[in-house]
Amino acid sequence: MSKTRNKLIRYNNIEVQSAFDKEAELLVQVQNDELDQCLMLWQAKSPTLVLPAGNKWPESNTLKEALNENDWNLLSRKTGGAPVPQCPGVINLSHIYVWPEELPYSITKAYQDLCEILNAFFEGFGLKSEAHATEFSYCDGDYNLNINGKKIVGTAQRVILKKGGGKVVLSQAFILIDALLDELIKPVNLCYEICEKTERVKAQVHTCLFKHINERPTLDEIYQKITQEFIKHK
């Protein structure tokens, strides 16, 4: 019996730690040549601020208690970047795949490939998105996607070695669909304050999909549209 080499997983509501555990499991499966690629789409069940593990962003009791008072959980994970708020209204995707052996690995191309797919997703709603950094946004980066200069998608990337040679790419994105932006940035700025950072993020430099369209597709419909664009491009 032939193995299914591609996998699609969707979670409408899942705790952030459970999503990260599943992502790690899938990463190992691709690394061990059990899968060629996997697309995981998910939305957080409970509001959770995700910290990059390390000395720069200590997971202190003071921070944890302050977030809990505002109904946010705290979770650290081994990743770069800056704190990211996860909550209902934000869709996450993790695309795990084997980098083609005939191509030299390029972090720029990997990001551009992901952005191309998400640009096509927004085009399906008649929207034009562009990749660039967004001053005063949370987890800022050169491959944010922006609509009218406001951040709607943040991206991240990780590369690990494949068993037997080659590389496995983990491309990630968080897409603002219908989040309350003023509430979304509060835990980030609270974290910056407690960690004695001078920078602050601003709600007005972000935007959500539902601010630009009249229709309100369901979560399953949005997942289907994203999946279709991956199928077209991959």
Disulfide bonds with the S-S distance in Angstrom:
none
